[in-house]
Amino acid sequence: MRQLVHYYKGYEDFQKWTEEHNIKDSNRLLIEINYPDSDQQKLQRLLNRLNKNFPNSIIVGMQSFTSMVNHQISDSNNDPIISIMEFHSSRLTCEVLDIGINYVKGKAPILDITKIGKHLQPDTKALEILSSYNEASTADYINQIGQHFGHLKIFGGGATHSQQQNRHEFVFHNNIIYPKAVILIFMHGESLNVELFQAFDWKPISKKKRITDVDGNYILTIDNIAALDIYKKYFPNIQDNPSVSIQVPLYITKNNIPSTAHILDIDFKNQSLKVAQALEVGDIVQLSIGNYNAMMNRVEELHEFLTKTPAQALWIGSSLSYEYGFRIPIFHYISIIKSNDHIFGYSTSQEYFNTENQPNTYHNHTFVMAAITESISDYIELTKYTNENIGPFEIANKNLYSIMHKTASELNQLTENLENMVEQRTEELNNLNKDLQKKIKDAVRKEKRQNAIMNQQSRLASMGEILENIAHQWRQPLNHVSWIMNDTLIKAQLGREDEIDIAELAKKVNDSIQFLSETIEDFRRFVDKSSDLPQTFNVKKAIEATISLINETLVKSEIEIKLDCPNDIKYKGFENDFKHVIMNLINNARDAMEERNIENGRISIRVYHEKDELVIAVQDNAGGIPKPILKNIFEPYFTTKHKTKGTGLGLYMSKNMVERVNGSIEAISILNKKTTFIIRLPDKGALPTPPPKLIDELGENEES
């Protein structure tokens, strides 16, 4: 067999070239084209002429954004490169798997193994795969082919476009161009032999990170942060240059087999990465970069491979990542090949090869070379390899990358050590925090118990005073009922029944009983637990109900109480707490007046809106509070009363109840004059009302 390579400029030149080399149409002829352009019309014209002049030959190829011309790698060449392999005794068959038929985006096509299997013959040795189906499910599709035909030597790759994000690559067979297809070229022959050389030279440079969320083939989060952040940390301008993801792929190790994930697309909106093969939550990934030293060492290794391996033709698949960042090693790989006729291949978006120890056929970021021959005595002619072929520039690069990898390894080790120290300190802090949380919970629990006790004490004290009031209020109606009954009994005993008006008697008794019932109902509402739920209530009615419960003691002490409150003011809060606060302030004022023998005692309550607050001002003329005492009046168990008259919890609990609804309470007092308690409750959206004057103001300021 023989291989010839032609740099196409026009069909007439190509035809003349084929005549000079005596290339004739045959079913043993494989015409393969590297097409670096996007102009499909120009390609179609070429394919039509080739198909007409070589109807029995197999014509295949694919788009590739770089090409190998005269031992150079070029991305500026737009002309086709044509390789012709002419087999002497071997045979070729071809199958096109048109994925475009019944194509569903995001869904892997069904592989028809029976259809492909028909090509297998006893002497089938190799399978070349060319693909324009470069999507997330391609890996599974190609691996299925490899699993079913793993006894063959498999090589090939995927088409590429000059723009990384462009997903319109194509392959072609005979005179048909396929936007989504996989082309299979089977090679058969007793004397045929194919050997593969493969290089994977990527080294992780960042710390290990765990994939924490995926959606199909999109990596959403890594270490619970946006997946794109793994790149943004090192390449903040990645949106301006997405090709960074090609030059610095994700490195993965699964089942002790290292690989890299080809990133098909970057979703900048969702900060996620679309990869060419399915990854799972829990997979460990790192950023990686080409190991330049290892790549350059491959020159000698490849020279030895070609020296010891019989070959009459070569096929080359060079990863897109090599083309973007490591073209110099590839240049040295092909520079050892003496003749242009054996330098043909593509830049590939993925590479296909299959060996006994490798479970997958689909690979990313590798260099693949297939050595094809029908003779065990023919070898590719090579240039003499010496270390002198590696110039100062390559040596400088090797040193630079060596330093970079060493620095990256040291930084990763330092990072790992630091993270271990952080984890250790974090665990210690967590333990301390747990102890502290337990102490805080115990203290809070103790505080809550104490508050509950004080709250109960305050309520019991209020209930005691209310019951004392009820006892006072009940005496008069009970005495009245007793007098009516005695009067009726005496008249009956004296035979004066005609003087007894049963209807009038029943009305008087019923009025007294109704008064007693209303008094008990007021008390019930005051202590009702359901009033601890937030509810909307009428402020004036709540204050009047509170006053009515203790009015008897105020009358007894000759204390006048005045309320100035609009009828329609309503507030949403805890009505029970509100009543307790008002009662505590009235009781404190009454006690102070009784203790100081104040004549003409007066308590004024006024209610109004100010901005977004409900204001309740309670003023008394009990003589004021001394400054040393004023600053302590809201502390628990602080009281100036005799122990038989106070617990010191009234104002403390009142403050707690007001602050429960984010309100405030303050006392303003001048000795020998008046004391005013100002309660401010948040009431957003309420309309302001003009503050009424206190009933007993005589031209004095409120504070006086």
C-alpha positions in Angstrom: 0.0 0.0 0.0 1.0 3.6 -0.3 -0.1 7.0 1.1 0.1 10.3 -0.8 -0.8 13.8 0.5 -1.9 16.6 -1.8 -2.3 20.3 -0.8 -5.3 21.2 -2.9 -5.4 24.5 -4.8 -7.8 23.6 -7.7 -9.2 20.5 -9.3 -7.1 20.7 -12.4 -3.9 20.7 -10.4 -5.3 17.8 -8.3 -6.2 15.8 -11.5 -2.8 16.4 -12.9 -1.2 15.3 -9.6 -3.2 12.0 -9.6 -2.1 11.3 -13.2 1.5 11.9 -12.3 1.2 9.4 -9.4 -0.9 7.0 -11.4 -3.8 7.1 -8.9 -6.8 5.4 -10.3 -10.3 4.7 -9.1 -10.6 1.5 -7.0 -12.6 0.1 -4.2 -9.3 -0.2 -2.4 -8.8 3.5 -2.5 -9.4 5.7 0.6 -9.6 9.4 -0.2 -9.7 11.4 3.1 -10.0 15.2 3.2 -9.1 17.6 6.0 -11.4 20.6 5.2 -10.4 23.7 7.2 -13.0 26.0 5.7 -16.7 26.7 6.6 -17.7 27.1 2.9 -19.8 24.0 2.2 -20.7 25.1 -1.4 -17.0 25.0 -2.3 -16.7 21.6 -0.6 -19.8 20.3 -2.4 -18.3 21.2 -5.8 -15.1 19.3 -4.9 -17.0 16.3 -3.6 -19.1 16.1 -6.8 -16.0 16.0 -9.0 -14.3 13.5 -6.8 -17.3 11.3 -6.7 -17.6 11.5 -10.5 -13.9 10.6 -11.2 -13.6 8.1 -8.3 -17.0 6.4 -8.1 -15.8 3.2 -6.6 -13.5 4.8 -4.0 -14.4 5.7 -0.4 -14.3 9.5 -0.1 -14.6 10.7 3.5 -13.4 13.6 5.7 -14.4 16.3 8.2 -14.0 19.9 9.1 -10.9 20.8 11.0 -9.9 24.3 12.0 -6.2 23.6 11.6 -4.2 21.6 9.0 -0.7 20.2 8.6 1.1 21.8 5.6 4.8 21.2 4.8 5.6 20.0 8.4 3.9 23.1 9.8 0.6 23.4 11.7 -1.6 26.2 10.3 -4.9 27.8 11.2 -4.7 30.2 8.3 -4.9 27.7 5.5 -8.4 27.5 4.0 -7.6 24.9 1.3 -8.4 21.2 1.6 -5.6 18.7 2.4 -6.2 15.4 0.7 -4.7 12.1 1.8 -5.0 9.1 -0.5 -4.3 5.6 0.9 -4.1 3.0 -1.8 -4.4 -0.6 -0.4 -3.0 -3.5 -2.5 -4.7 -6.5 -0.8 -6.8 -5.1 1.9 -10.5 -4.1 1.5 -12.6 -1.1 2.8 -16.2 -0.8 3.7 -18.0 2.2 5.0 -21.2 2.9 7.1 -22.7 6.3 7.7 -24.8 6.7 10.9 -27.0 9.7 10.1 -27.8 11.1 13.6 -29.8 14.0 12.0 -32.6 11.5 11.2 -35.1 11.6 14.1 -32.7 13.8 16.0 -33.9 15.0 19.5 -31.7 17.6 21.2 -30.2 16.3 24.5 -31.2 12.7 23.8 -28.7 10.1 22.7 -29.6 8.3 19.5 -30.1 4.5 19.5 -27.2 2.6 18.2 -28.1 0.0 15.5 -25.4 -2.7 16.3 -26.9 -5.2 13.9 -26.5 -2.7 11.0 -22.9 -2.0 11.9 -22.1 -5.7 12.6 -22.8 -6.6 9.0 -19.4 -5.1 8.1 -17.5 -7.5 10.3 -15.5 -10.1 8.5 -13.0 -12.7 9.7 -10.1 -10.5 8.7 -11.5 -7.1 9.9 -8.6 -5.4 11.7 -9.4 -1.8 12.2 -12.1 0.9 12.4 -11.7 4.6 11.7 -14.4 6.9 13.2 -15.1 10.4 12.0 -17.9 12.3 13.8 -19.7 15.6 13.6 -22.0 14.5 16.5 -20.0 16.4 19.1 -22.6 16.7 21.9 -22.9 15.6 25.5 -24.2 12.2 24.6 -21.4 11.5 22.1 -19.3 9.8 24.7 -21.8 7.1 25.4 -22.5 6.6 21.7 -18.9 6.2 20.8 -18.1 4.0 23.8 -21.0 1.7 22.8 -19.3 1.2 19.5 -16.0 0.5 21.2 -17.5 -2.0 23.6 -19.1 -4.0 20.8 -16.0 -3.9 18.5 -13.3 -3.8 21.2 -11.3 -6.5 19.4 -10.5 -4.0 16.6 -8.0 -1.2 16.6 -10.1 1.9 16.7 -9.0 5.4 16.0 -10.5 8.7 14.9 -12.0 11.9 16.2 -14.6 14.7 16.1 -14.8 17.6 13.7 -13.8 21.1 14.8 -14.8 24.7 14.0 -12.5 27.7 14.2 -14.8 29.2 16.8 -15.0 27.2 20.0 -18.7 27.9 20.7 -19.8 27.1 17.1 -21.7 23.8 17.1 -22.1 23.5 13.3 -19.1 21.2 12.4 -19.7 18.6 9.7 -18.4 15.4 8.2 -18.9 14.1 4.6 -19.0 10.8 2.7 -18.8 10.5 -1.1 -20.8 13.6 -2.2 -23.0 14.1 0.9 -22.3 16.5 3.7 -23.7 15.6 7.1 -24.2 18.1 9.9 -24.8 15.3 12.5 -23.4 12.0 11.6 -20.8 9.3 12.5 -18.8 7.8 9.7 -17.3 4.3 10.2 -14.5 3.1 7.9 -13.8 -0.7 8.3 -10.4 -2.0 7.2 -10.1 -5.7 6.3 -7.2 -7.8 5.3 -5.0 -10.7 6.3 -1.8 -8.8 5.8 -3.3 -5.5 7.3 -1.8 -4.3 10.6 -2.7 -1.1 12.6 -0.8 0.0 15.7 -1.8 3.0 17.8 0.3 5.6 19.7 -1.5 7.7 22.2 -0.4 10.5 24.6 -2.3 12.1 27.5 -0.1 14.7 29.1 -2.2 16.8 31.5 -1.3 17.6 35.0 -3.7 19.0 37.7 -2.6 22.4 39.1 -5.5 23.4 41.4 -6.8 21.9 44.6 -9.3 19.1 44.5 -12.9 20.1 44.4 -16.1 18.0 44.6 -19.0 18.4 42.2 -22.1 19.1 44.3 -24.8 19.6 41.7 -25.4 18.6 38.1 -28.3 18.9 35.6 -27.7 16.4 32.8 -24.4 17.3 31.4 -24.2 20.7 33.0 -22.1 21.1 36.1 -24.0 23.6 38.2 -22.0 23.8 41.5 -18.6 22.7 42.7 -18.0 22.7 46.4 -21.5 24.3 46.6 -20.5 27.4 44.7 -21.2 28.2 41.0 -19.2 25.9 38.8 -17.7 28.7 36.7 -16.0 30.1 39.8 -13.4 27.3 39.5 -12.2 29.2 36.4 -13.0 32.8 37.5 -10.6 32.5 40.5 -7.7 32.1 38.0 -9.2 33.7 34.9 -11.5 36.6 35.9 -11.9 37.7 32.2 -13.0 34.2 31.0 -16.2 35.7 29.5 -14.0 37.7 27.0 -11.9 34.6 26.2 -13.9 31.3 26.7 -11.1 29.3 25.0 -9.5 29.3 28.4 -11.7 26.3 29.2 -10.0 24.4 26.2 -6.5 25.3 27.2 -7.1 24.5 30.9 -9.5 21.5 31.0 -11.1 19.9 34.1 -9.0 16.9 35.3 -10.8 13.9 36.7 -9.6 10.6 38.2 -12.2 7.7 38.3 -11.3 4.1 39.0 -7.7 5.1 39.0 -7.9 6.2 35.3 -7.1 9.9 34.7 -9.0 11.9 32.1 -10.1 15.4 31.3 -13.6 16.7 30.5 -14.0 18.6 27.3 -16.1 21.7 28.0 -18.6 22.2 25.2 -20.1 25.4 26.4 -20.2 27.9 29.2 -23.5 29.2 30.5 -22.5 32.6 31.8 -26.1 33.4 32.9 -26.3 30.4 35.2 -22.5 30.3 35.8 -22.4 26.6 34.8 -20.3 24.4 32.6 -21.5 22.0 29.9 -19.2 19.1 29.6 -19.0 16.5 26.8 -19.5 13.5 29.0 -21.7 12.8 32.0 -20.2 13.6 35.3 -21.8 12.8 38.7 -22.2 14.5 42.1 -19.2 13.5 44.2 -16.7 13.4 41.3 -13.5 15.1 42.1 -12.3 17.7 39.6 -9.2 20.0 39.3 -8.0 22.5 36.8 -5.2 21.1 34.7 -2.6 22.3 32.2 -0.5 20.6 29.6 2.7 19.0 31.1 5.1 20.6 28.7 8.1 18.4 29.8 6.1 15.2 29.2 4.9 16.5 25.9 8.4 17.3 24.7 9.7 13.9 25.9 7.1 12.3 23.7 9.2 13.4 20.6 11.8 10.7 21.5 9.1 8.3 22.5 7.3 8.8 19.2 10.5 8.5 17.2 11.2 5.1 18.9 7.6 4.0 18.2 7.9 4.7 14.5 11.4 3.2 14.4 10.1 -0.1 15.7 6.6 -0.2 14.2 6.1 -1.2 10.5 4.0 1.5 8.7 3.2 2.6 5.2 0.7 5.3 6.2 0.0 7.5 9.2 -3.2 9.0 10.5 -3.0 11.8 13.2 -5.6 13.2 15.6 -4.4 16.1 17.6 -6.6 17.5 20.4 -8.1 20.9 20.1 -6.4 21.7 23.4 -3.0 21.0 22.0 -3.8 23.3 19.1 -4.8 26.1 21.4 -2.0 26.0 23.9 0.7 23.4 23.0 1.3 23.5 19.2 5.1 23.4 19.6 5.2 19.8 20.8 2.9 18.7 18.0 5.2 20.5 15.5 8.1 18.4 16.9 6.1 15.2 16.6 5.6 15.7 12.9 9.0 17.1 12.3 10.6 13.7 12.7 8.6 12.4 9.7 10.7 12.9 6.6 8.1 12.9 3.9 5.0 15.1 3.6 3.1 12.1 2.2 2.8 10.7 5.7 1.7 13.8 7.5 -2.1 13.9 7.5 -4.7 14.4 10.2 -7.1 16.8 12.0 -7.4 18.9 15.0 -10.2 17.0 16.9 -12.8 18.0 19.5 -12.4 14.5 20.9 -10.2 11.6 20.0 -11.2 7.9 19.6 -8.9 5.0 20.2 -9.4 1.6 21.9 -6.8 -0.6 23.6 -7.1 -3.8 25.7 -6.5 -2.0 29.0 -8.7 1.0 28.2 -12.4 0.5 28.8 -13.5 3.6 26.8 -13.1 4.5 23.1 -14.1 8.2 23.6 -11.3 10.4 25.0 -10.5 14.1 25.4 -7.3 16.1 25.1 -5.0 13.5 23.7 -2.7 12.9 20.7 -3.4 9.9 18.6 -1.4 8.4 15.8 -2.3 5.3 13.8 0.4 3.4 12.0 -1.1 1.4 9.0 0.6 -1.1 6.9 0.3 -4.2 4.7 3.9 -5.0 5.0 5.9 -6.0 8.1 9.1 -4.8 6.5 8.2 -1.2 5.5 8.8 1.7 7.9 8.2 5.4 7.7 11.4 7.2 6.9 12.4 9.5 9.8 14.8 12.3 10.3 17.6 11.5 12.7 16.6 12.4 16.3 19.0 14.1 18.6 18.6 16.4 21.6 20.0 19.2 19.4 16.6 19.2 17.7 15.2 20.8 20.9 16.3 24.4 20.7 16.7 27.1 23.4 13.0 28.2 23.1 11.7 24.7 23.8 14.2 24.3 26.7 13.1 27.6 28.2 9.5 26.5 27.9 10.3 23.2 29.6 12.0 25.0 32.4 9.1 27.5 32.7 6.5 24.8 32.9 8.6 22.8 35.3 8.8 25.7 37.6 5.1 26.4 37.2 4.0 22.8 37.9 6.4 22.6 40.9 5.0 25.9 42.2 1.5 24.8 41.7 2.2 21.5 43.5 3.8 23.4 46.4 0.9 25.8 46.6 -1.6 22.9 46.5 0.3 21.3 49.3 0.4 24.5 51.3 -3.3 25.0 50.6 -4.1 21.4 51.8 -2.0 21.9 55.0 -3.7 25.2 55.6 -7.2 23.7 55.0 -6.3 20.8 57.4 -5.3 23.4 60.1 -8.5 25.4 59.4 -10.6 22.2 59.7 -8.9 21.4 63.0 -9.4 24.9 64.3 -12.9 24.9 63.0 -13.7 21.6 64.8 -12.2 23.1 68.0 -14.3 26.2 67.6 -17.4 24.1 66.9 -16.8 22.2 70.1 -16.4 25.4 72.0 -19.4 26.8 70.3 -21.4 23.8 71.2 -20.4 24.2 74.9 -21.2 27.9 74.6 -24.6 27.2 73.0 -25.4 24.7 75.8 -24.5 27.3 78.4 -26.6 30.0 76.5 -29.5 27.6 76.2 -29.3 26.8 79.9 -29.1 30.5 80.7 -32.0 31.3 78.4 -34.0 28.5 79.9 -33.2 29.8 83.4 -34.1 33.3 82.3 -37.4 32.2 80.8 -38.3 30.3 83.9 -37.4 33.4 86.0 -39.5 35.6 83.7 -42.4 33.2 83.8 -42.2 33.3 87.6 -42.0 37.1 87.7 -44.8 37.3 85.1 -47.0 35.0 87.2 -46.1 37.0 90.4 -47.1 40.2 88.6 -50.4 38.7 87.3 -51.2 37.3 90.8 -50.5 40.7 92.3 -52.8 42.3 89.7 -55.5 39.7 90.3 -55.3 40.2 94.0 -55.9 43.9 93.6 -58.7 43.2 91.1 -60.3 40.7 93.5 -60.1 43.3 96.3 -61.8 45.8 94.0 -64.5 43.2 93.1 -65.0 42.6 96.8 -65.6 46.4 97.3 -67.9 46.6 94.3 -69.9 43.6 95.3 -70.7 44.8 98.8 -73.2 47.5 97.6 -75.3 45.3 95.2 -75.2 42.4 97.7 -76.3 44.7 100.5 -79.0 46.0 98.2 -80.3 42.5 97.4 -80.2 41.6 101.1 -82.2 44.7 102.0 -84.8 44.0 99.3 -85.2 40.4 100.5 -85.5 41.4 104.2 -88.0 44.1 103.4 -90.1 41.6 101.4 -89.9 39.0 104.2 -91.0 41.5 106.9 -94.0 42.7 104.7 -95.0 39.1 104.2 -94.8 38.3 107.9 -96.9 41.4 108.7 -99.6 40.4 106.2 -98.9 43.3 103.9 -98.4 41.2 100.8 -100.4 43.7 98.8 -97.6 46.1 99.2 -95.1 43.8 97.5 -94.6 44.5 93.8 -93.1 41.3 92.5 -92.2 42.7 89.0 -90.4 45.7 90.6 -88.8 43.4 93.1 -87.5 41.1 90.4 -86.2 44.0 88.3 -84.2 45.4 91.2 -82.7 42.0 92.1 -81.9 41.3 88.4 -80.1 44.7 88.0 -77.9 43.9 91.0 -77.2 40.4 89.7 -76.4 41.8 86.2 -73.9 44.2 87.8 -72.3 41.3 89.7 -72.2 39.2 86.5 -70.6 42.1 84.4 -68.0 42.6 87.1 -67.0 38.9 87.0 -67.0 38.9 83.1 -64.6 41.9 83.1 -62.4 39.9 85.5 -62.6 36.8 83.3 -61.6 38.7 80.2 -58.7 40.3 82.1 -57.2 36.9 83.0 -58.3 35.1 79.8 -55.3 33.3 78.2 -56.8 33.7 74.7 -56.1 37.4 74.9 -52.4 36.5 74.7 -52.9 36.1 71.0 -52.3 39.1 68.8 -55.7 40.7 67.9 -57.2 44.0 66.9 -58.9 45.7 69.8 -60.5 49.1 70.6 -58.0 51.0 72.8 -60.6 53.1 74.6 -62.8 50.2 75.5 -59.7 48.2 76.8 -58.7 51.2 79.0 -62.3 51.7 80.3 -62.6 48.0 81.1 -59.4 48.1 83.1 -60.5 51.2 85.0 -63.9 49.6 85.8 -62.1 46.7 87.5 -60.3 49.0 90.0 -62.6 52.0 90.0 -63.9 51.1 93.5 -60.4 51.6 95.1 -60.0 54.9 93.2 -63.4 56.2 94.5 -62.4 55.0 98.0 -59.2 57.0 97.8 -61.0 60.0 96.3 -58.9 59.9 93.1 -60.3 61.3 90.0 -59.3 59.6 86.7 -59.9 61.1 83.3 -59.5 59.4 79.9 -59.1 61.4 76.7 -59.1 58.9 73.8 -60.9 58.9 70.4 -63.6 56.3 70.1 -62.3 54.8 66.9 -58.6 54.1 67.7 -57.8 50.5 67.3 -54.6 48.6 67.7 -53.4 45.1 66.8 -51.4 43.6 69.7 -51.8 41.7 72.9 -54.9 43.2 74.7 -54.3 41.3 77.9 -50.7 42.8 78.2 -52.0 46.2 77.3 -54.6 46.1 80.2 -51.9 44.9 82.6 -49.6 47.8 81.7 -52.5 50.4 82.2 -53.5 48.8 85.5 -49.9 48.8 86.8 -49.5 52.5 86.0 -52.9 53.4 87.6 -52.1 51.2 90.7 -48.7 52.8 91.1 -50.1 56.3 91.0 -52.9 55.4 93.4 -50.4 53.8 95.9 -48.1 56.9 95.7 -51.0 59.2 96.4 -52.2 57.1 99.4 -48.7 56.9 100.8 -48.2 60.7 100.5 -51.8 61.6 101.5 -52.3 63.6 98.3 -55.6 65.4 98.3 -57.5 65.9 95.1 -55.6 63.1 93.4 -55.8 63.1 89.7 -54.8 60.6 87.0 -55.0 61.7 83.4 -54.7 59.3 80.4 -54.6 60.5 76.9 -54.2 58.5 73.7 -53.2 59.8 70.2 -51.2 59.0 67.1 -47.9 60.6 66.3 -46.3 59.6 63.0 -46.3 55.8 62.9 -46.8 55.4 66.6 -49.6 55.0 69.0 -48.8 57.1 72.1 -50.4 56.6 75.6 -49.5 59.2 78.2 -50.4 58.5 81.8 -49.9 61.4 84.2 -50.5 61.7 88.0 -50.0 64.4 90.5 -48.5 62.1 93.2 -45.5 64.4 93.8 -43.0 63.0 91.3 -40.2 60.5 91.6 -36.6 61.4 92.9 -33.9 61.1 90.2 -31.9 58.4 92.1 -35.0 56.3 92.1 -36.3 57.2 88.6 -33.4 55.4 86.8 -34.1 52.2 88.6 -37.9 51.9 88.5 -38.0 49.5 85.6 -35.6 47.0 87.2 -37.0 43.7 88.6 -37.9 43.6 92.3 -37.2 47.3 92.7 -39.8 49.0 94.8 -40.2 51.8 97.3 -43.4 50.3 98.7 -43.8 48.3 101.9 -43.4 44.6 101.2 -47.1 44.1 101.9 -48.1 46.5 99.1 -45.7 45.7 96.2 -43.5 43.0 94.6 -41.3 45.4 92.5 -42.4 43.6 89.4 -45.1 45.9 88.0 -43.0 48.3 86.0 -40.5 45.6 85.0 -43.2 43.4 83.6 -44.9 46.5 82.0 -41.6 47.3 80.2 -41.3 43.7 79.0 -44.9 43.6 77.7 -44.4 46.9 75.8 -41.1 45.8 74.3 -42.7 42.5 73.2 -44.4 44.5 70.4 -41.2 46.6 69.8 -42.6 49.5 71.7 -41.0 51.7 74.4 -41.9 53.1 77.8 -40.3 56.0 79.7 -41.0 58.0 82.8 -40.6 61.8 83.0 -40.8 63.3 86.4 -40.0 66.5 88.4 -39.9 66.1 92.2 -42.9 67.6 94.1 -44.8 68.0 90.8 -46.1 65.4 88.3 -45.0 62.1 86.8 -45.8 61.2 83.2 -45.3 57.7 81.7 -45.1 57.7 77.9 -45.8 54.5 76.1 -45.0 54.4 72.4 -46.3 51.4 70.3 -45.4 51.0 66.6 -48.5 51.5 64.5 -47.5 52.0 60.8 -49.9 53.6 58.5 -52.0 55.2 61.2 -53.2 58.8 60.6 -51.7 61.3 63.1 -54.1 62.8 65.6 -53.5 66.1 67.5 -52.4 65.2 71.1 -55.1 66.3 73.6 -54.1 68.3 76.6 -54.0 66.5 80.0 -57.2 67.1 82.0 -55.3 68.7 84.9 -52.8 70.8 83.0 -52.8 74.4 84.2 -50.6 76.0 81.7 -47.7 73.7 82.6 -45.6 71.5 80.2 -46.3 67.8 80.1 -43.0 67.1 81.8 -43.8 69.3 84.7 
